């Protein structure tokens, strides 16, 4: 599965936004890591309840945070869910959500590795 070999995020670009401050980047990633489970839970509930407003807003927030950290795939999936909420369409949302969950797990595993901020 080539998806597993794809980088989780663009480390070079992420370091650019923090002026190469790896400790600050680690702090930002830790904040994101502690926030995303609640966002995933809200998105899951919104899909189940067809709560399009919450789906749109929560996915939008996740997309923004992921974009700021150059978590490209998370950004793309959150954007797809945001559009589903905006368009009041639930078809396919569950599949996108499952991909998002998998990508977030890859992220969590990656930044749990010591020295992840040094990897290329």
N, CA, C and O atoms as a GROMACS GRO file, in nm:
protein
  480
    1UNK      N    1   0.084  -0.118   0.000
    1UNK     CA    2   0.000   0.000   0.000
    1UNK      C    3   0.090   0.125   0.000
    1UNK      O    4   0.152   0.154   0.102
    2UNK      N    5   0.097   0.197  -0.111
    2UNK     CA    6   0.187   0.312  -0.121
    2UNK      C    7   0.151   0.424  -0.025
    2UNK      O    8   0.237   0.506   0.008
    3UNK      N    9   0.029   0.427   0.021
    3UNK     CA   10  -0.012   0.531   0.114
    3UNK      C   11   0.073   0.526   0.242
    3UNK      O   12   0.101   0.631   0.301
    4UNK      N   13   0.112   0.409   0.284
    4UNK     CA   14   0.191   0.394   0.406
    4UNK      C   15   0.330   0.457   0.392
    4UNK      O   16   0.388   0.499   0.492
    5UNK      N   17   0.382   0.463   0.270
    5UNK     CA   18   0.515   0.520   0.248
    5UNK      C   19   0.514   0.670   0.227
    5UNK      O   20   0.618   0.735   0.228
    6UNK      N   21   0.395   0.725   0.208
    6UNK     CA   22   0.382   0.869   0.186
    6UNK      C   23   0.413   0.942   0.316
    6UNK      O   24   0.371   0.898   0.423
    7UNK      N   25   0.484   1.054   0.309
    7UNK     CA   26   0.514   1.128   0.431
    7UNK      C   27   0.386   1.176   0.501
    7UNK      O   28   0.286   1.206   0.435
    8UNK      N   29   0.390   1.182   0.632
    8UNK     CA   30   0.277   1.230   0.711
    8UNK      C   31   0.255   1.379   0.687
    8UNK      O   32   0.142   1.425   0.674
    9UNK      N   33   0.366   1.452   0.682
    9UNK     CA   34   0.357   1.596   0.660
    9UNK      C   35   0.487   1.646   0.600
    9UNK      O   36   0.587   1.573   0.595
   10UNK      N   37   0.486   1.768   0.555
   10UNK     CA   38   0.605   1.828   0.496
   10UNK      C   39   0.686   1.894   0.608
   10UNK      O   40   0.659   2.008   0.646
   11UNK      N   41   0.784   1.822   0.658
   11UNK     CA   42   0.864   1.870   0.770
   11UNK      C   43   0.937   2.000   0.737
   11UNK      O   44   0.944   2.090   0.821
   12UNK      N   45   0.990   2.010   0.616
   12UNK     CA   46   1.062   2.133   0.579
   12UNK      C   47   0.972   2.255   0.585
   12UNK      O   48   1.010   2.359   0.639
   13UNK      N   49   0.852   2.243   0.528
   13UNK     CA   50   0.758   2.356   0.529
   13UNK      C   51   0.710   2.386   0.670
   13UNK      O   52   0.696   2.502   0.708
   14UNK      N   53   0.684   2.280   0.747
   14UNK     CA   54   0.640   2.300   0.885
   14UNK      C   55   0.749   2.373   0.965
   14UNK      O   56   0.718   2.460   1.047
   15UNK      N   57   0.874   2.338   0.942
   15UNK     CA   58   0.984   2.407   1.012
   15UNK      C   59   0.996   2.552   0.967
   15UNK      O   60   1.034   2.639   1.045
   16UNK      N   61   0.964   2.578   0.841
   16UNK     CA   62   0.968   2.716   0.791
   16UNK      C   63   0.872   2.805   0.870
   16UNK      O   64   0.906   2.918   0.904
   17UNK      N   65   0.752   2.754   0.898
   17UNK     CA   66   0.653   2.839   0.966
   17UNK      C   67   0.691   2.870   1.110
   17UNK      O   68   0.638   2.963   1.170
   18UNK      N   69   0.783   2.791   1.167
   18UNK     CA   70   0.828   2.816   1.304
   18UNK      C   71   0.973   2.862   1.307
   18UNK      O   72   1.041   2.849   1.409
   19UNK      N   73   1.021   2.915   1.195
   19UNK     CA   74   1.160   2.964   1.186
   19UNK      C   75   1.262   2.862   1.233
   19UNK      O   76   1.356   2.895   1.305
   20UNK      N   77   1.241   2.737   1.192
   20UNK     CA   78   1.332   2.626   1.223
   20UNK      C   79   1.338   2.590   1.372
   20UNK      O   80   1.428   2.518   1.414
   21UNK      N   81   1.243   2.638   1.450
   21UNK     CA   82   1.239   2.610   1.594
   21UNK      C   83   1.171   2.474   1.617
   21UNK      O   84   1.049   2.465   1.625
   22UNK      N   85   1.252   2.370   1.626
   22UNK     CA   86   1.200   2.234   1.638
   22UNK      C   87   1.122   2.212   1.767
   22UNK      O   88   1.024   2.138   1.769
   23UNK      N   89   1.164   2.276   1.873
   23UNK     CA   90   1.091   2.262   2.000
   23UNK      C   91   0.951   2.321   1.989
   23UNK      O   92   0.854   2.263   2.038
   24UNK      N   93   0.940   2.437   1.925
   24UNK     CA   94   0.810   2.499   1.906
   24UNK      C   95   0.722   2.412   1.815
   24UNK      O   96   0.602   2.397   1.841
   25UNK      N   97   0.780   2.357   1.711
   25UNK     CA   98   0.705   2.268   1.622
   25UNK      C   99   0.654   2.147   1.701
   25UNK      O  100   0.540   2.105   1.684
   26UNK      N  101   0.738   2.092   1.786
   26UNK     CA  102   0.695   1.978   1.869
   26UNK      C  103   0.578   2.018   1.958
   26UNK      O  104   0.484   1.940   1.975
   27UNK      N  105   0.583   2.139   2.014
   27UNK     CA  106   0.471   2.187   2.097
   27UNK      C  107   0.343   2.197   2.016
   27UNK      O  108   0.236   2.155   2.061
   28UNK      N  109   0.354   2.253   1.895
   28UNK     CA  110   0.236   2.267   1.809
   28UNK      C  111   0.179   2.130   1.773
   28UNK      O  112   0.057   2.110   1.773
   29UNK      N  113   0.266   2.035   1.743
   29UNK     CA  114   0.222   1.900   1.708
   29UNK      C  115   0.156   1.833   1.829
   29UNK      O  116   0.057   1.761   1.814
   30UNK      N  117   0.211   1.856   1.947
   30UNK     CA  118   0.151   1.798   2.068
   30UNK      C  119   0.012   1.855   2.094
   30UNK      O  120  -0.079   1.782   2.133
   31UNK      N  121  -0.004   1.985   2.071
   31UNK     CA  122  -0.136   2.047   2.087
   31UNK      C  123  -0.234   1.986   1.988
   31UNK      O  124  -0.346   1.950   2.024
   32UNK      N  125  -0.191   1.974   1.863
   32UNK     CA  126  -0.276   1.914   1.760
   32UNK      C  127  -0.312   1.771   1.799
   32UNK      O  128  -0.427   1.729   1.787
   33UNK      N  129  -0.212   1.697   1.847
   33UNK     CA  130  -0.234   1.556   1.887
   33UNK      C  131  -0.334   1.546   2.001
   33UNK      O  132  -0.413   1.451   2.006
   34UNK      N  133  -0.334   1.642   2.093
   34UNK     CA  134  -0.428   1.634   2.204
   34UNK      C  135  -0.568   1.683   2.164
   34UNK      O  136  -0.666   1.645   2.228
   35UNK      N  137  -0.578   1.766   2.060
   35UNK     CA  138  -0.707   1.820   2.017
   35UNK      C  139  -0.781   1.731   1.919
   35UNK      O  140  -0.904   1.727   1.920
   36UNK      N  141  -0.708   1.660   1.833
   36UNK     CA  142  -0.777   1.593   1.723
   36UNK      C  143  -0.873   1.482   1.766
   36UNK      O  144  -0.973   1.462   1.697
   37UNK      N  145  -0.851   1.407   1.876
   37UNK     CA  146  -0.949   1.302   1.908
   37UNK      C  147  -1.090   1.358   1.930
   37UNK      O  148  -1.189   1.297   1.889
   38UNK      N  149  -1.099   1.474   1.994
   38UNK     CA  150  -1.231   1.534   2.015
   38UNK      C  151  -1.292   1.576   1.882
   38UNK      O  152  -1.412   1.558   1.860
   39UNK      N  153  -1.210   1.631   1.793
   39UNK     CA  154  -1.261   1.672   1.662
   39UNK      C  155  -1.309   1.549   1.584
   39UNK      O  156  -1.414   1.555   1.519
   40UNK      N  157  -1.234   1.440   1.588
   40UNK     CA  158  -1.277   1.318   1.520
   40UNK      C  159  -1.408   1.267   1.578
   40UNK      O  160  -1.497   1.224   1.503
   41UNK      N  161  -1.421   1.272   1.709
   41UNK     CA  162  -1.544   1.228   1.774
   41UNK      C  163  -1.662   1.314   1.730
   41UNK      O  164  -1.770   1.261   1.702
   42UNK      N  165  -1.642   1.446   1.723
   42UNK     CA  166  -1.749   1.536   1.680
   42UNK      C  167  -1.786   1.509   1.534
   42UNK      O  168  -1.904   1.511   1.498
   43UNK      N  169  -1.686   1.484   1.450
   43UNK     CA  170  -1.713   1.456   1.309
   43UNK      C  171  -1.791   1.326   1.296
   43UNK      O  172  -1.887   1.318   1.220
   44UNK      N  173  -1.750   1.223   1.369
   44UNK     CA  174  -1.818   1.094   1.366
   44UNK      C  175  -1.964   1.110   1.407
   44UNK      O  176  -2.054   1.058   1.340
   45UNK      N  177  -1.987   1.180   1.516
   45UNK     CA  178  -2.124   1.203   1.564
   45UNK      C  179  -2.205   1.280   1.460
   45UNK      O  180  -2.320   1.248   1.433
   46UNK      N  181  -2.143   1.382   1.402
   46UNK     CA  182  -2.213   1.465   1.303
   46UNK      C  183  -2.254   1.381   1.181
   46UNK      O  184  -2.362   1.400   1.126
   47UNK      N  185  -2.166   1.290   1.140
   47UNK     CA  186  -2.200   1.203   1.026
   47UNK      C  187  -2.317   1.112   1.062
   47UNK      O  188  -2.412   1.099   0.986
   48UNK      N  189  -2.309   1.050   1.179
   48UNK     CA  190  -2.415   0.958   1.222
   48UNK      C  191  -2.550   1.029   1.234
   48UNK      O  192  -2.654   0.974   1.198
   49UNK      N  193  -2.547   1.152   1.286
   49UNK     CA  194  -2.671   1.226   1.310
   49UNK      C  195  -2.709   1.316   1.192
   49UNK      O  196  -2.809   1.388   1.199
   50UNK      N  197  -2.630   1.311   1.086
   50UNK     CA  198  -2.652   1.399   0.969
   50UNK      C  199  -2.662   1.545   1.012
   50UNK      O  200  -2.746   1.621   0.965
   51UNK      N  201  -2.572   1.581   1.103
   51UNK     CA  202  -2.561   1.719   1.152
   51UNK      C  203  -2.461   1.791   1.062
   51UNK      O  204  -2.342   1.800   1.093
   52UNK      N  205  -2.511   1.842   0.952
   52UNK     CA  206  -2.425   1.900   0.849
   52UNK      C  207  -2.351   2.025   0.897
   52UNK      O  208  -2.236   2.048   0.858
   53UNK      N  209  -2.414   2.104   0.980
   53UNK     CA  210  -2.351   2.227   1.031
   53UNK      C  211  -2.227   2.192   1.114
   53UNK      O  212  -2.120   2.250   1.096
   54UNK      N  213  -2.243   2.097   1.206
   54UNK     CA  214  -2.130   2.055   1.289
   54UNK      C  215  -2.023   1.988   1.204
   54UNK      O  216  -1.904   2.012   1.225
   55UNK      N  217  -2.064   1.905   1.109
   55UNK     CA  218  -1.968   1.840   1.020
   55UNK      C  219  -1.885   1.946   0.947
   55UNK      O  220  -1.762   1.937   0.943
   56UNK      N  221  -1.952   2.043   0.891
   56UNK     CA  222  -1.885   2.150   0.817
   56UNK      C  223  -1.789   2.228   0.907
   56UNK      O  224  -1.673   2.247   0.872
   57UNK      N  225  -1.837   2.271   1.021
   57UNK     CA  226  -1.757   2.355   1.110
   57UNK      C  227  -1.639   2.280   1.172
   57UNK      O  228  -1.528   2.333   1.178
   58UNK      N  229  -1.663   2.158   1.216
   58UNK     CA  230  -1.555   2.081   1.281
   58UNK      C  231  -1.450   2.040   1.180
   58UNK      O  232  -1.331   2.049   1.207
   59UNK      N  233  -1.495   1.995   1.063
   59UNK     CA  234  -1.399   1.959   0.958
   59UNK      C  235  -1.320   2.082   0.914
   59UNK      O  236  -1.201   2.072   0.884
   60UNK      N  237  -1.386   2.197   0.909
   60UNK     CA  238  -1.318   2.321   0.872
   60UNK      C  239  -1.207   2.354   0.972
   60UNK      O  240  -1.096   2.391   0.933
   61UNK      N  241  -1.236   2.341   1.100
   61UNK     CA  242  -1.136   2.366   1.204
   61UNK      C  243  -1.019   2.270   1.196
   61UNK      O  244  -0.903   2.311   1.209
   62UNK      N  245  -1.049   2.142   1.174
   62UNK     CA  246  -0.944   2.042   1.161
   62UNK      C  247  -0.860   2.071   1.037
   62UNK      O  248  -0.737   2.060   1.040
   63UNK      N  249  -0.926   2.107   0.929
   63UNK     CA  250  -0.856   2.139   0.803
   63UNK      C  251  -0.759   2.255   0.825
   63UNK      O  252  -0.644   2.250   0.779
   64UNK      N  253  -0.804   2.359   0.894
   64UNK     CA  254  -0.718   2.474   0.919
   64UNK      C  255  -0.594   2.439   1.000
   64UNK      O  256  -0.483   2.478   0.965
   65UNK      N  257  -0.614   2.364   1.106
   65UNK     CA  258  -0.501   2.323   1.190
   65UNK      C  259  -0.405   2.234   1.112
   65UNK      O  260  -0.283   2.250   1.122
   66UNK      N  261  -0.460   2.141   1.035
   66UNK     CA  262  -0.376   2.050   0.956
   66UNK      C  263  -0.299   2.128   0.850
   66UNK      O  264  -0.182   2.100   0.824
   67UNK      N  265  -0.364   2.224   0.788
   67UNK     CA  266  -0.299   2.306   0.686
   67UNK      C  267  -0.184   2.386   0.743
   67UNK      O  268  -0.078   2.399   0.681
   68UNK      N  269  -0.204   2.440   0.861
   68UNK     CA  270  -0.098   2.519   0.926
   68UNK      C  271   0.024   2.436   0.958
   68UNK      O  272   0.135   2.488   0.965
   69UNK      N  273   0.004   2.306   0.978
   69UNK     CA  274   0.114   2.216   1.012
   69UNK      C  275   0.162   2.134   0.892
   69UNK      O  276   0.249   2.048   0.905
   70UNK      N  277   0.105   2.161   0.776
   70UNK     CA  278   0.141   2.091   0.651
   70UNK      C  279   0.115   1.941   0.659
   70UNK      O  280   0.192   1.860   0.606
   71UNK      N  281   0.006   1.906   0.726
   71UNK     CA  282  -0.041   1.766   0.728
   71UNK      C  283  -0.134   1.752   0.606
   71UNK      O  284  -0.256   1.758   0.618
   72UNK      N  285  -0.073   1.732   0.491
   72UNK     CA  286  -0.142   1.744   0.363
   72UNK      C  287  -0.262   1.651   0.349
   72UNK      O  288  -0.370   1.695   0.311
   73UNK      N  289  -0.245   1.524   0.378
   73UNK     CA  290  -0.354   1.428   0.359
   73UNK      C  291  -0.468   1.456   0.458
   73UNK      O  292  -0.585   1.446   0.421
   74UNK      N  293  -0.435   1.491   0.580
   74UNK     CA  294  -0.538   1.525   0.678
   74UNK      C  295  -0.615   1.647   0.628
   74UNK      O  296  -0.738   1.652   0.636
   75UNK      N  297  -0.543   1.744   0.576
   75UNK     CA  298  -0.605   1.864   0.521
   75UNK      C  299  -0.704   1.827   0.410
   75UNK      O  300  -0.818   1.873   0.408
   76UNK      N  301  -0.658   1.743   0.316
   76UNK     CA  302  -0.742   1.704   0.202
   76UNK      C  303  -0.868   1.631   0.246
   76UNK      O  304  -0.977   1.659   0.196
   77UNK      N  305  -0.855   1.539   0.339
   77UNK     CA  306  -0.970   1.462   0.387
   77UNK      C  307  -1.066   1.551   0.465
   77UNK      O  308  -1.188   1.539   0.450
   78UNK      N  309  -1.013   1.640   0.547
   78UNK     CA  310  -1.099   1.732   0.622
   78UNK      C  311  -1.173   1.825   0.526
   78UNK      O  312  -1.289   1.858   0.549
   79UNK      N  313  -1.106   1.867   0.421
   79UNK     CA  314  -1.170   1.951   0.320
   79UNK      C  315  -1.288   1.877   0.255
   79UNK      O  316  -1.394   1.935   0.235
   80UNK      N  317  -1.268   1.750   0.223
   80UNK     CA  318  -1.377   1.670   0.164
   80UNK      C  319  -1.496   1.663   0.260
   80UNK      O  320  -1.611   1.676   0.217
   81UNK      N  321  -1.469   1.642   0.388
   81UNK     CA  322  -1.576   1.634   0.487
   81UNK      C  323  -1.642   1.771   0.506
   81UNK      O  324  -1.764   1.780   0.522
   82UNK      N  325  -1.563   1.875   0.504
   82UNK     CA  326  -1.617   2.010   0.516
   82UNK      C  327  -1.717   2.036   0.402
   82UNK      O  328  -1.825   2.090   0.424
   83UNK      N  329  -1.679   1.996   0.281
   83UNK     CA  330  -1.768   2.014   0.165
   83UNK      C  331  -1.896   1.933   0.180
   83UNK      O  332  -2.004   1.979   0.144
   84UNK      N  333  -1.883   1.810   0.233
   84UNK     CA  334  -2.002   1.728   0.255
   84UNK      C  335  -2.100   1.802   0.347
   84UNK      O  336  -2.220   1.805   0.321
   85UNK      N  337  -2.047   1.860   0.453
   85UNK     CA  338  -2.132   1.934   0.546
   85UNK      C  339  -2.193   2.057   0.480
   85UNK      O  340  -2.311   2.087   0.499
   86UNK      N  341  -2.113   2.128   0.403
   86UNK     CA  342  -2.160   2.249   0.335
   86UNK      C  343  -2.271   2.218   0.235
   86UNK      O  344  -2.366   2.295   0.219
   87UNK      N  345  -2.257   2.104   0.167
   87UNK     CA  346  -2.352   2.066   0.062
   87UNK      C  347  -2.467   1.979   0.116
   87UNK      O  348  -2.552   1.935   0.038
   88UNK      N  349  -2.470   1.955   0.247
   88UNK     CA  350  -2.572   1.869   0.310
   88UNK      C  351  -2.578   1.730   0.244
   88UNK      O  352  -2.686   1.676   0.218
   89UNK      N  353  -2.460   1.675   0.217
   89UNK     CA  354  -2.451   1.542   0.156
   89UNK      C  355  -2.374   1.450   0.250
   89UNK      O  356  -2.264   1.483   0.296
   90UNK      N  357  -2.434   1.336   0.278
   90UNK     CA  358  -2.369   1.242   0.369
   90UNK      C  359  -2.307   1.124   0.295
   90UNK      O  360  -2.224   1.052   0.351
   91UNK      N  361  -2.348   1.104   0.167
   91UNK     CA  362  -2.296   0.991   0.091
   91UNK      C  363  -2.144   0.997   0.084
   91UNK      O  364  -2.087   1.099   0.044
   92UNK      N  365  -2.080   0.889   0.122
   92UNK     CA  366  -1.934   0.880   0.114
   92UNK      C  367  -1.861   0.939   0.234
   92UNK      O  368  -1.740   0.922   0.246
   93UNK      N  369  -1.932   1.006   0.322
   93UNK     CA  370  -1.867   1.072   0.436
   93UNK      C  371  -1.803   0.970   0.531
   93UNK      O  372  -1.695   0.994   0.585
   94UNK      N  373  -1.869   0.857   0.549
   94UNK     CA  374  -1.817   0.755   0.640
   94UNK      C  375  -1.683   0.701   0.589
   94UNK      O  376  -1.590   0.680   0.667
   95UNK      N  377  -1.674   0.678   0.459
   95UNK     CA  378  -1.550   0.628   0.398
   95UNK      C  379  -1.437   0.731   0.416
   95UNK      O  380  -1.325   0.695   0.451
   96UNK      N  381  -1.467   0.857   0.391
   96UNK     CA  382  -1.368   0.964   0.408
   96UNK      C  383  -1.324   0.971   0.554
   96UNK      O  384  -1.206   0.988   0.585
   97UNK      N  385  -1.422   0.958   0.644
   97UNK     CA  386  -1.392   0.962   0.787
   97UNK      C  387  -1.298   0.848   0.826
   97UNK      O  388  -1.204   0.870   0.903
   98UNK      N  389  -1.321   0.729   0.774
   98UNK     CA  390  -1.233   0.615   0.805
   98UNK      C  391  -1.090   0.643   0.758
   98UNK      O  392  -0.995   0.613   0.829
   99UNK      N  393  -1.076   0.699   0.639
   99UNK     CA  394  -0.943   0.736   0.588
   99UNK      C  395  -0.879   0.839   0.680
   99UNK      O  396  -0.760   0.832   0.710
  100UNK      N  397  -0.959   0.936   0.724
  100UNK     CA  398  -0.909   1.040   0.814
  100UNK      C  399  -0.861   0.979   0.946
  100UNK      O  400  -0.756   1.015   0.997
  101UNK      N  401  -0.938   0.887   0.999
  101UNK     CA  402  -0.898   0.818   1.123
  101UNK      C  403  -0.764   0.747   1.104
  101UNK      O  404  -0.675   0.756   1.190
  102UNK      N  405  -0.750   0.676   0.992
  102UNK     CA  406  -0.625   0.605   0.964
  102UNK      C  407  -0.508   0.702   0.951
  102UNK      O  408  -0.400   0.675   1.002
  103UNK      N  409  -0.530   0.812   0.885
  103UNK     CA  410  -0.423   0.911   0.867
  103UNK      C  411  -0.385   0.974   1.001
  103UNK      O  412  -0.267   0.998   1.027
  104UNK      N  413  -0.484   1.000   1.084
  104UNK     CA  414  -0.455   1.057   1.215
  104UNK      C  415  -0.379   0.957   1.302
  104UNK      O  416  -0.294   0.997   1.383
  105UNK      N  417  -0.407   0.830   1.287
  105UNK     CA  418  -0.333   0.728   1.361
  105UNK      C  419  -0.187   0.724   1.313
  105UNK      O  420  -0.094   0.711   1.393
  106UNK      N  421  -0.169   0.733   1.182
  106UNK     CA  422  -0.032   0.740   1.127
  106UNK      C  423   0.041   0.860   1.186
  106UNK      O  424   0.158   0.850   1.224
  107UNK      N  425  -0.026   0.974   1.193
  107UNK     CA  426   0.032   1.096   1.250
  107UNK      C  427   0.072   1.072   1.396
  107UNK      O  428   0.184   1.102   1.437
  108UNK      N  429  -0.022   1.016   1.473
  108UNK     CA  430   0.004   0.992   1.616
  108UNK      C  431   0.124   0.900   1.635
  108UNK      O  432   0.210   0.926   1.719
  109UNK      N  433   0.128   0.793   1.556
  109UNK     CA  434   0.241   0.700   1.565
  109UNK      C  435   0.372   0.768   1.526
  109UNK      O  436   0.475   0.748   1.591
  110UNK      N  437   0.368   0.848   1.422
  110UNK     CA  438   0.489   0.915   1.374
  110UNK      C  439   0.546   1.009   1.479
  110UNK      O  440   0.666   1.004   1.509
  111UNK      N  441   0.460   1.096   1.536
  111UNK     CA  442   0.516   1.193   1.632
  111UNK      C  443   0.539   1.132   1.770
  111UNK      O  444   0.590   1.200   1.859
  112UNK      N  445   0.502   1.006   1.788
  112UNK     CA  446   0.534   0.937   1.912
  112UNK      C  447   0.676   0.879   1.909
  112UNK      O  448   0.729   0.838   2.013
  113UNK      N  449   0.736   0.877   1.791
  113UNK     CA  450   0.873   0.826   1.777
  113UNK      C  451   0.972   0.932   1.825
  113UNK      O  452   0.963   1.048   1.785
  114UNK      N  453   1.066   0.894   1.909
  114UNK     CA  454   1.169   0.991   1.950
  114UNK      C  455   1.246   1.040   1.828
  114UNK      O  456   1.284   0.962   1.741
  115UNK      N  457   1.269   1.170   1.822
  115UNK     CA  458   1.349   1.227   1.715
  115UNK      C  459   1.276   1.245   1.583
  115UNK      O  460   1.340   1.265   1.480
  116UNK      N  461   1.142   1.237   1.584
  116UNK     CA  462   1.066   1.249   1.458
  116UNK      C  463   1.097   1.380   1.387
  116UNK      O  464   1.095   1.386   1.264
  117UNK      N  465   1.125   1.485   1.464
  117UNK     CA  466   1.148   1.617   1.404
  117UNK      C  467   1.282   1.625   1.329
  117UNK      O  468   1.308   1.723   1.259
  118UNK      N  469   1.364   1.523   1.343
  118UNK     CA  470   1.493   1.518   1.273
  118UNK      C  471   1.483   1.438   1.143
  118UNK      O  472   1.573   1.443   1.059
  119UNK      N  473   1.373   1.363   1.127
  119UNK     CA  474   1.360   1.274   1.011
  119UNK      C  475   1.333   1.352   0.884
  119UNK      O  476   1.273   1.460   0.886
  120UNK      N  477   1.377   1.297   0.775
  120UNK     CA  478   1.351   1.357   0.643
  120UNK      C  479   1.268   1.262   0.562
  120UNK      O  480   1.234   1.291   0.448
   0.00000   0.00000   0.00000
